C-alpha cells in the first residue's frame, strides 16, 4: 500500500508540475525602436526553443502576440510569462520589411 501511495503522490506532483510550467519561446530579445514601428528584436534564437521549431530567426522583430501589441521587450516577456506548456500563440513579426504571422505551440 505504501508503494502505491508513494507512486500516486509522485504522479500527481509530475502532472501538477507540467500543468504549471511556463512556456518557453527560446529567444533573446532587445527593444527595437524604428521610424515606422517599435517591437522586440530577436537577437538570438535558442536551439531548444519553440521559436526555432516554428521558423523565427535572428533579427525578426516581434510586433504582436495574439493581437496584443508588443512595443518593447518587456511587453513580450510579460505576455509570455503567463503562458504554459501546451498553449498556442499567434506571433506577428517583421522580417526584412515583410510582415509575417506564425502560430507557435509550446511543447515540452
Number of C-alpha atoms within 10 A of each C-alpha: 6 7 8 9 10 11 12 11 12 12 12 11 12 10 11 11 11 13 12 12 15 17 21 19 23 18 21 14 23 16 19 17 13 8 5 5 12 18 26 26 24 22 16 17 22 16 11 13 17 21 22 18 16 13 11 24 16 16 17 24 28 29 27 20 20 12 11 14 15 24 20 19 20 15 18 20 14 10 13 16 12 12 18 19 16 16 13 15 16 15 20 22 25 18 15 9 9 8 13 13 15 15 15 20 20 20 14 13
